[in-house]
Amino acid sequence: MLYFQTWKVVLILAVCAIGVLFSIPNLVPASQLAQWPRWIPHKQVSLGLDLQGGSHLLLEVDMDSVVKEQLNNLVDELRAALVAQKIGYTGLEVQGDHVALTLREPNRLEDVRAAVQKINADLVMTSGENGAISIKQSDLALQARRGSAVDQSIEIVRRRIDETGTKEANIQKVGEDRILVQLPGVENPEHVKELLGKTAKMTFQLVDTNASVEDARRGKLPPGDVLLPAENGARQGMPSAYVVRRRVMVSGDTLTDAQPSFNSTNQPVVSFKFDSTGARRFADATRENVGKPFAIVLDNKVISAPNIREPILGGSGIIEGGFTVQTANDLALLLRAGALPAPLTILEERTVGPDLGADSIHAGALASIVGIVLVIVFMVIFYGLFGLFADVALFFNLCIMMAVLSLFNATLTLPGIAGIALTLGMAVDANVLIYERIRDEAHAGRTPIMALEHGYQRALVSIIDANITSAISAIIMFQFGSGPIRGFAWTLLIGVFTSVFTAVIITQLLIGWWFRATKPRTLPIE
């Protein structure tokens, strides 16, 4: 086992050299690293929230809004279906978790049931006395919609965070309806919170010119209409609210791009572009309603309501709403990222300052350095030259670990540092097993070469068993853990493979070179 073929030696040395090369960028500040030649590795291990500072947010998806929106849409669809089939009804409205109405002709119950099933097969309809009907989503469909809302919210949050340029954000689901957001190095957490707090659901709806805002405020709202406030209240010469049709002519989910720009009077605006479906709907809506006001609605507030002078056939347009440069940028970002399916509520907020992160880095680095120095001294004292070989392998173990973490753009946290320290201890533990086994074989009267061969062979079984157990534990922690636990598990899992390579292969190579060069009669650990 002490003899290695040339190609194996070259491969081992290449792995060690690559490990050192890819770990070096972590010792250089990012500003200085940017000046290095391109062919030199530039990837670094990112620092987590506890080391770099930043924001920790726990968000909750408003599931009641998801259900309410579905029911409101159901009311509009059901009204249109009943009118089309000339079925008389009264009291069509949302009541709690269901839609209620009363038929004027109870004998047409089956016609209503068929219309409901045509709208959505997952709807459950129950009938009562005197034509009373209750319609709601099935429990299974409701549960699926809730799960979909959370998953969609996570994706939208991720897009919005990415648009701000924040790197290494940790965004994950917690429980059934909560989202954990960790943003290392964020300098303006209030701006991020403002972006995440907006649903950014944009729609284009017709303004009902036959209804007045005053009548709507007194409760005289025509069926199919809704009273919406203006985005910034009553601006000069502009109304403070609008009566608009509930029916959405074009939805913002068909947008493909949105960018801040300036209009002819040099005022900030947001230009937008639809996909083919949205462009067709937008063209049809503007063609059929020339001369009428068209409300641009964002999160149930009217940004503007310009008159349609002519059909807009190009699939693009601009939004004017008294924006500043910053608000135009923010709105364009939100529209590009997409609308949240439901509002998000901030349940918990923590901010870690950079000073606290620097203290954590200093404490972690100091603990690691002290631990490594003590391990090096221990190995040299107890095992002499073989202990020095183990220390060399320990150095390459650390370099290869940092190289792997850098290549994967991993985020290093305090638990991750603990995982590295544990891995280094495991690597030395493997060397202790090997050396003690070699010592036992030498005391049993075997020759130095046989003692080395048997020591490595018989210790290898125990080393593999121990590391397989550690790898299984790390995989389980990574799969079912979250946040810091996953960081610890990730570094531990990498360390399992690197420690076996360095503690067994590298020390074996070094001892083989030494043995062939000196041909000793006794081993230094006897």
C-alpha positions as CSV (number, residue, x, y, z in Angstrom):
1,M,0.0,0.0,0.0
2,L,3.0,2.3,0.4
3,Y,3.8,2.2,-3.4
4,F,1.8,4.5,-5.7
5,Q,1.9,4.4,-9.5
6,T,3.1,7.5,-11.2
7,W,-0.3,8.6,-12.4
8,K,-1.7,8.3,-8.9
9,V,1.0,10.4,-7.5
10,V,0.4,13.1,-10.2
11,L,-3.4,13.0,-9.5
12,I,-2.9,13.3,-5.7
13,L,-0.4,16.3,-6.1
14,A,-2.8,17.9,-8.6
15,V,-5.7,17.7,-6.2
16,C,-3.6,19.3,-3.5
17,A,-2.3,22.0,-5.8
18,I,-5.8,22.8,-7.0
19,G,-7.1,22.9,-3.4
20,V,-4.4,25.4,-2.4
21,L,-5.0,27.5,-5.6
22,F,-8.7,27.8,-5.2
23,S,-8.5,28.5,-1.4
24,I,-6.1,31.4,-1.8
25,P,-8.7,34.0,-2.9
26,N,-10.3,33.7,0.5
27,L,-7.2,35.3,2.0
28,V,-7.5,38.4,-0.2
29,P,-10.0,41.3,0.0
30,A,-12.6,41.3,-2.7
31,S,-11.4,44.8,-4.0
32,Q,-7.9,43.5,-4.4
33,L,-9.1,40.2,-5.9
34,A,-10.8,42.1,-8.7
35,Q,-7.4,43.3,-10.0
36,W,-6.1,39.8,-10.4
37,P,-5.7,38.2,-13.9
38,R,-8.8,36.4,-15.1
39,W,-7.1,33.0,-15.3
40,I,-6.6,33.0,-11.5
41,P,-9.6,31.7,-9.5
42,H,-11.7,34.6,-8.1
43,K,-14.4,32.7,-6.2
44,Q,-14.6,33.3,-2.5
45,V,-16.6,31.8,0.4
46,S,-19.5,34.1,1.2
47,L,-20.0,35.1,4.8
48,G,-23.4,34.4,6.4
49,L,-25.7,36.7,8.3
50,D,-24.1,36.0,11.6
51,L,-20.6,36.8,10.3
52,Q,-21.3,39.6,7.8
53,G,-24.3,41.3,9.3
54,G,-27.6,42.0,7.6
55,S,-31.3,41.4,8.1
56,H,-33.4,38.4,9.2
57,L,-37.1,38.6,8.3
58,L,-39.8,36.1,9.0
59,L,-42.8,36.6,6.7
60,E,-46.3,35.2,6.8
61,V,-48.4,34.7,3.7
62,D,-52.0,36.1,4.2
63,M,-53.9,33.0,3.3
64,D,-57.3,34.7,4.1
65,S,-56.6,37.1,1.1
66,V,-56.0,34.1,-1.2
67,V,-59.4,32.6,-0.2
68,K,-61.2,35.9,-0.4
69,E,-59.8,36.7,-3.9
70,Q,-60.9,33.3,-5.2
71,L,-64.4,33.8,-3.8
72,N,-64.6,37.3,-5.3
73,N,-63.6,35.9,-8.7
74,L,-66.1,33.2,-8.3
75,V,-68.9,35.8,-7.7
76,D,-68.1,37.5,-11.0
77,E,-67.9,34.2,-12.9
78,L,-71.1,32.9,-11.4
79,R,-73.0,36.2,-12.1
80,A,-72.0,36.0,-15.7
81,A,-73.0,32.3,-16.0
82,L,-76.4,32.9,-14.3
83,V,-77.2,35.8,-16.6
84,A,-76.2,33.9,-19.7
85,Q,-78.6,31.1,-18.7
86,K,-81.3,33.5,-17.6
87,I,-81.4,32.1,-14.1
88,G,-82.9,34.6,-11.6
89,Y,-81.2,35.1,-8.2
90,T,-80.8,37.5,-5.3
91,G,-78.2,38.1,-2.6
92,L,-75.1,36.9,-4.6
93,E,-72.2,37.7,-2.3
94,V,-69.3,36.4,-0.3
95,Q,-70.1,35.2,3.2
96,G,-67.1,34.1,5.2
97,D,-65.5,31.1,3.4
98,H,-68.3,30.6,0.8
99,V,-70.4,32.3,-1.8
100,A,-74.2,32.5,-1.0
101,L,-77.2,33.3,-3.2
102,T,-80.9,32.6,-3.3
103,L,-82.6,31.3,-6.5
104,R,-85.9,32.9,-7.5
105,E,-86.8,29.6,-9.2
106,P,-85.7,26.8,-6.8
107,N,-86.6,24.2,-9.5
108,R,-83.5,25.4,-11.5
109,L,-81.1,24.0,-8.9
110,E,-79.6,21.5,-11.3
111,D,-78.9,24.1,-13.9
112,V,-77.0,26.1,-11.3
113,R,-75.1,23.0,-10.2
114,A,-74.0,22.4,-13.9
115,A,-72.9,26.0,-14.2
116,V,-70.9,25.7,-11.0
117,Q,-69.1,22.5,-12.2
118,K,-68.4,24.2,-15.5
119,I,-66.7,27.1,-13.7
120,N,-64.5,24.8,-11.5
121,A,-64.9,21.1,-10.9
122,D,-63.4,21.5,-7.4
123,L,-66.3,23.6,-6.2
124,V,-68.7,22.1,-3.7
125,M,-72.3,23.3,-3.8
126,T,-74.9,22.7,-1.1
127,S,-78.5,23.7,-1.2
128,G,-80.9,24.8,1.5
129,E,-84.5,25.8,1.9
130,N,-86.3,28.3,-0.4
131,G,-83.6,28.2,-3.0
132,A,-80.7,29.1,-0.8
133,I,-77.3,27.9,-2.2
134,S,-73.8,27.9,-0.7
135,I,-70.7,27.3,-2.8
136,K,-67.2,26.8,-1.6
137,Q,-63.8,25.3,-2.5
138,S,-63.2,21.7,-1.6
139,D,-60.8,21.1,1.3
140,L,-58.3,19.4,-1.0
141,A,-58.4,22.1,-3.6
142,L,-58.1,24.8,-0.9
143,Q,-55.1,23.1,0.7
144,A,-53.4,22.8,-2.8
145,R,-54.1,26.5,-3.4
146,R,-52.5,27.5,-0.1
147,G,-49.4,25.4,-0.8
148,S,-49.2,26.9,-4.3
149,A,-49.5,30.4,-2.9
150,V,-46.6,29.9,-0.5
151,D,-44.4,28.4,-3.2
152,Q,-45.2,31.2,-5.6
153,S,-44.5,33.8,-2.9
154,I,-41.1,32.3,-2.3
155,E,-40.2,32.5,-6.0
156,I,-41.4,36.1,-6.2
157,V,-39.5,37.1,-3.1
158,R,-36.4,35.5,-4.5
159,R,-36.8,37.4,-7.8
160,R,-37.3,40.7,-6.0
161,I,-34.2,40.2,-3.8
162,D,-32.1,39.2,-6.8
163,E,-33.3,42.4,-8.6
164,T,-31.9,44.5,-5.8
165,G,-28.4,42.9,-6.3
166,T,-28.3,41.2,-2.9
167,K,-26.1,38.2,-3.0
168,E,-26.2,34.9,-1.1
169,A,-29.8,35.5,0.2
170,N,-31.3,32.6,2.2
171,I,-35.0,32.2,1.3
172,Q,-36.9,29.2,2.5
173,K,-40.2,27.9,3.6
174,V,-40.9,27.6,7.3
175,G,-44.0,25.7,8.5
176,E,-47.1,25.9,6.2
177,D,-47.4,29.6,5.5
178,R,-44.2,31.3,6.6
179,I,-41.1,32.4,4.7
180,L,-37.7,33.0,6.2
181,V,-35.5,35.6,4.5
182,Q,-31.9,36.2,5.5
183,L,-30.0,38.9,3.7
184,P,-26.3,39.1,4.5
185,G,-24.6,42.5,4.0
186,V,-27.8,44.4,3.3
187,E,-27.1,48.1,3.9
188,N,-30.7,49.4,3.6
189,P,-33.1,46.8,5.1
190,E,-36.0,49.3,5.2
191,H,-36.0,49.5,1.4
192,V,-36.0,45.7,1.1
193,K,-38.9,45.5,3.6
194,E,-40.8,48.0,1.5
195,L,-40.3,46.0,-1.7
196,L,-41.3,42.8,0.0
197,G,-44.4,44.3,1.6
198,K,-46.0,45.3,-1.7
199,T,-48.1,42.7,-3.5
200,A,-47.5,44.5,-6.8
201,K,-50.6,43.1,-8.5
202,M,-51.3,45.3,-11.5
203,T,-54.4,45.2,-13.6
204,F,-56.0,47.3,-16.3
205,Q,-59.8,47.9,-15.7
206,L,-62.4,50.1,-17.2
207,V,-63.6,53.1,-15.3
208,D,-67.4,53.2,-14.9
209,T,-68.3,56.7,-16.1
210,N,-72.0,56.2,-15.3
211,A,-71.4,55.8,-11.6
212,S,-70.3,58.6,-9.3
213,V,-67.8,58.3,-6.4
214,E,-70.2,60.1,-4.1
215,D,-73.0,57.6,-4.7
216,A,-70.5,54.7,-4.3
217,R,-69.4,56.1,-0.9
218,R,-73.0,56.2,0.2
219,G,-73.4,52.5,-0.7
220,K,-75.0,52.9,-4.1
221,L,-72.5,50.8,-6.0
222,P,-73.7,49.2,-9.3
223,P,-73.3,45.4,-9.5
224,G,-69.9,44.5,-11.0
225,D,-68.2,47.7,-9.8
226,V,-65.8,48.5,-7.1
227,L,-64.7,51.8,-5.5
228,L,-60.9,52.1,-5.4
229,P,-58.8,55.0,-4.0
230,A,-56.1,56.9,-6.0
231,E,-52.5,55.9,-5.3
232,N,-51.4,59.2,-3.8
233,G,-54.8,60.5,-2.7
234,A,-56.2,63.6,-4.5
235,R,-53.5,65.1,-6.6
236,Q,-54.0,68.5,-8.1
237,G,-56.8,68.3,-10.6
238,M,-57.2,64.5,-10.1
239,P,-60.0,62.6,-8.2
240,S,-59.2,60.9,-4.9
241,A,-61.1,57.7,-5.9
242,Y,-62.5,55.9,-8.9
243,V,-65.5,53.6,-9.6
244,V,-64.1,50.8,-11.8
245,R,-65.4,47.6,-13.3
246,R,-64.4,44.5,-11.4
247,R,-63.7,42.7,-14.6
248,V,-60.0,42.7,-15.4
249,M,-59.4,43.6,-19.0
250,V,-55.6,42.8,-18.9
251,S,-53.7,41.4,-16.0
252,G,-50.1,42.3,-15.1
253,D,-49.0,38.7,-15.1
254,T,-48.8,38.9,-18.9
255,L,-46.0,41.6,-18.6
256,T,-42.6,40.6,-20.0
257,D,-40.6,43.7,-19.1
258,A,-40.9,46.9,-17.2
259,Q,-38.3,49.7,-17.1
260,P,-38.0,53.2,-15.6
261,S,-37.8,56.0,-18.2
262,F,-38.9,59.6,-18.8
263,N,-41.7,61.1,-20.8
264,S,-41.7,64.1,-23.1
265,T,-41.8,66.5,-20.2
266,N,-38.9,64.8,-18.5
267,Q,-41.1,63.3,-15.8
268,P,-40.2,59.7,-14.4
269,V,-42.5,57.1,-15.8
270,V,-42.5,53.3,-16.1
271,S,-42.6,51.7,-19.6
272,F,-44.0,48.2,-19.9
273,K,-44.3,45.5,-22.5
274,F,-46.7,42.6,-22.8
275,D,-46.3,39.1,-24.1
276,S,-48.2,38.0,-27.2
277,T,-51.3,37.1,-25.1
278,G,-51.3,40.3,-23.1
279,A,-50.6,42.4,-26.2
280,R,-53.7,40.9,-28.0
281,R,-55.9,41.4,-25.0
282,F,-54.6,45.0,-24.5
283,A,-55.2,45.8,-28.2
284,D,-58.7,44.4,-28.1
285,A,-59.5,46.3,-24.9
286,T,-58.3,49.6,-26.2
287,R,-59.9,49.1,-29.6
288,E,-63.3,48.4,-28.1
289,N,-63.2,51.3,-25.6
290,V,-61.8,54.3,-27.5
291,G,-62.6,57.5,-25.7
292,K,-63.2,55.8,-22.3
293,P,-60.9,56.1,-19.2
294,F,-58.8,53.0,-18.5
295,A,-57.7,52.6,-14.9
296,I,-54.2,51.2,-14.2
297,V,-54.6,49.6,-10.8
298,L,-51.8,48.5,-8.5
299,D,-52.6,46.7,-5.3
300,N,-56.2,48.0,-5.3
301,K,-55.1,51.6,-5.9
302,V,-55.5,53.5,-9.1
303,I,-52.2,54.8,-10.3
304,S,-53.7,56.7,-13.2
305,A,-56.8,56.6,-15.4
306,P,-56.0,58.0,-18.8
307,N,-58.5,58.2,-21.7
308,I,-58.0,55.8,-24.5
309,R,-57.4,58.1,-27.5
310,E,-56.7,55.4,-30.0
311,P,-56.2,51.6,-30.0
312,I,-52.8,50.6,-28.6
313,L,-51.6,47.7,-30.9
314,G,-47.9,47.5,-30.2
315,G,-48.2,45.6,-26.9
316,S,-46.4,48.3,-24.9
317,G,-47.1,51.5,-23.1
318,I,-46.1,53.8,-20.2
319,I,-47.5,54.3,-16.7
320,E,-47.6,57.9,-15.5
321,G,-48.4,58.4,-11.8
322,G,-46.4,61.3,-10.4
323,F,-43.4,59.1,-9.7
324,T,-40.0,60.1,-8.4
325,V,-36.9,58.4,-9.9
326,Q,-36.8,56.0,-7.0
327,T,-40.5,55.0,-7.0
328,A,-40.3,54.5,-10.8
329,N,-37.3,52.2,-10.3
330,D,-39.1,50.3,-7.5
331,L,-42.3,49.9,-9.5
332,A,-40.4,48.6,-12.5
333,L,-38.5,46.1,-10.3
334,L,-41.8,44.9,-8.8
335,L,-43.5,44.4,-12.1
336,R,-40.5,42.6,-13.6
337,A,-40.4,40.2,-10.6
338,G,-44.1,39.5,-10.7
339,A,-47.0,40.0,-8.3
340,L,-47.3,38.1,-5.0
341,P,-50.4,35.9,-4.9
342,A,-51.2,37.3,-1.4
343,P,-49.9,40.0,0.9
344,L,-46.9,39.3,3.2
345,T,-46.8,40.2,6.8
346,I,-43.5,40.7,8.7
347,L,-43.8,38.7,11.9
348,E,-40.2,38.9,13.1
349,E,-37.3,41.2,12.2
350,R,-33.7,41.1,13.4
351,T,-30.8,43.1,12.3
352,V,-27.2,41.9,12.8
353,G,-24.7,44.8,12.7
354,P,-21.3,44.4,10.9
355,D,-19.5,45.0,14.2
356,L,-21.2,41.9,15.8
357,G,-20.3,39.9,12.6
358,A,-16.7,41.0,12.8
359,D,-16.6,39.9,16.5
360,S,-18.0,36.5,15.4
361,I,-15.4,36.2,12.7
362,H,-12.6,37.1,15.1
363,A,-13.8,34.7,17.7
364,G,-14.3,31.9,15.2
365,A,-10.9,32.4,13.6
366,L,-9.2,32.6,17.0
367,A,-10.9,29.4,18.2
368,S,-10.0,27.6,14.9
369,I,-6.3,28.8,15.0
370,V,-5.9,27.8,18.7
371,G,-7.5,24.4,18.0
372,I,-5.3,23.7,14.9
373,V,-2.1,24.8,16.7
374,L,-2.9,22.5,19.7
375,V,-3.6,19.6,17.3
376,I,-0.3,20.2,15.4
377,V,1.7,20.3,18.6
378,F,-0.1,17.2,20.0
379,M,0.6,15.1,16.9
380,V,4.3,16.1,16.8
381,I,4.8,15.3,20.5
382,F,3.1,11.9,20.4
383,Y,4.0,10.7,16.9
384,G,7.1,12.6,16.0
385,L,7.8,12.5,12.2
386,F,4.6,10.7,11.5
387,G,2.8,13.4,13.4
388,L,4.4,16.0,11.2
389,F,3.1,14.1,8.1
390,A,-0.4,14.2,9.6
391,D,0.0,17.9,10.1
392,V,0.9,18.4,6.5
393,A,-2.2,16.4,5.5
394,L,-4.2,18.5,7.8
395,F,-3.1,21.6,6.0
396,F,-4.2,20.2,2.6
397,N,-7.5,19.1,4.2
398,L,-8.3,22.6,5.2
399,C,-7.3,24.0,1.7
400,I,-9.3,21.4,-0.2
401,M,-12.4,22.1,2.0
402,M,-12.2,25.9,1.5
403,A,-11.6,25.3,-2.3
404,V,-14.8,23.2,-2.5
405,L,-16.8,25.7,-0.5
406,S,-15.5,28.5,-2.8
407,L,-16.4,26.6,-6.0
408,F,-20.0,26.0,-4.8
409,N,-20.3,29.7,-3.7
410,A,-21.2,28.4,-0.2
411,T,-22.1,30.7,2.6
412,L,-20.0,30.3,5.7
413,T,-21.7,30.8,9.1
414,L,-20.6,30.2,12.7
415,P,-22.0,26.6,12.6
416,G,-20.1,26.2,9.4
417,I,-16.9,27.1,11.2
418,A,-17.8,24.6,13.8
419,G,-18.2,22.0,11.1
420,I,-14.8,22.8,9.7
421,A,-13.2,22.5,13.2
422,L,-15.0,19.2,13.8
423,T,-13.8,17.9,10.4
424,L,-10.2,18.7,11.2
425,G,-10.5,16.8,14.5
426,M,-12.0,13.8,12.6
427,A,-9.1,13.9,10.2
428,V,-6.5,13.8,13.0
429,D,-8.6,11.1,14.7
430,A,-8.2,8.9,11.5
431,N,-4.4,9.4,11.7
432,V,-4.4,8.4,15.4
433,L,-6.2,5.2,14.6
434,I,-3.7,4.4,11.8
435,Y,-0.6,5.2,13.9
436,E,-1.8,3.3,17.0
437,R,-2.5,0.3,14.8
438,I,1.0,0.6,13.2
439,R,2.4,0.8,16.7
440,D,0.6,-2.4,17.8
441,E,1.8,-4.2,14.7
442,A,5.4,-3.2,15.4
443,H,5.1,-4.3,19.0
444,A,3.8,-7.6,17.8
445,G,7.2,-8.2,16.1
446,R,6.4,-7.3,12.5
447,T,9.0,-5.7,10.3
448,P,8.6,-1.9,9.6
449,I,7.2,-2.4,6.1
450,M,4.7,-5.1,7.3
451,A,3.7,-3.0,10.3
452,L,2.9,0.0,8.0
453,E,1.0,-2.2,5.5
454,H,-1.1,-3.9,8.2
455,G,-1.6,-0.7,10.1
456,Y,-3.2,1.1,7.2
457,Q,-5.2,-1.9,6.0
458,R,-6.8,-2.7,9.4
459,A,-7.4,0.9,10.5
460,L,-9.0,1.7,7.2
461,V,-12.1,-0.4,8.1
462,S,-12.8,1.6,11.3
463,I,-12.1,4.9,9.5
464,I,-14.6,4.2,6.7
465,D,-17.2,3.0,9.2
466,A,-16.9,6.2,11.2
467,N,-17.0,8.5,8.2
468,I,-20.0,6.7,6.7
469,T,-21.8,7.2,9.9
470,S,-20.8,10.9,9.9
471,A,-21.9,11.3,6.3
472,I,-25.3,9.8,7.0
473,S,-25.8,12.2,9.9
474,A,-24.7,15.2,7.8
475,I,-27.1,14.2,5.0
476,I,-30.0,13.9,7.4
477,M,-29.3,17.2,9.0
478,F,-29.0,18.9,5.6
479,Q,-32.2,17.4,4.3
480,F,-34.4,18.1,7.3
481,G,-32.6,21.0,9.0
482,S,-32.7,24.7,8.2
483,G,-30.4,27.7,8.3
484,P,-27.5,27.2,10.6
485,I,-28.0,23.4,10.8
486,R,-27.7,23.1,7.0
487,G,-24.5,25.1,7.1
488,F,-23.0,22.9,9.7
489,A,-24.1,19.7,7.8
490,W,-22.7,21.0,4.5
491,T,-19.2,21.7,5.8
492,L,-19.3,18.4,7.8
493,L,-20.3,16.4,4.6
494,I,-17.5,18.0,2.6
495,G,-15.1,17.3,5.4
496,V,-15.9,13.6,5.5
497,F,-14.6,13.2,2.0
498,T,-11.6,15.5,2.3
499,S,-10.5,14.0,5.7
500,V,-10.5,10.5,4.3
501,F,-8.5,11.6,1.3
502,T,-5.9,13.6,3.3
503,A,-5.6,11.5,6.4
504,V,-5.3,8.2,4.5
505,I,-4.0,8.9,1.0
506,I,-1.6,11.9,1.6
507,T,0.0,10.5,4.8
508,Q,0.4,7.2,3.1
509,L,2.1,8.8,0.2
510,L,4.4,10.8,2.5
511,I,5.3,7.8,4.6
512,G,6.0,5.8,1.5
513,W,8.4,8.4,0.1
514,W,10.1,8.6,3.5
515,F,10.4,4.8,3.9
516,R,11.9,4.3,0.4
517,A,14.3,7.1,1.0
518,T,15.6,6.1,4.4
519,K,14.8,2.3,4.6
520,P,14.6,2.4,8.5
521,R,15.1,-0.6,10.7
522,T,12.6,0.8,13.2
523,L,9.6,3.1,13.0
524,P,9.7,6.5,14.8
525,I,6.5,5.7,16.7
526,E,7.6,2.4,18.3
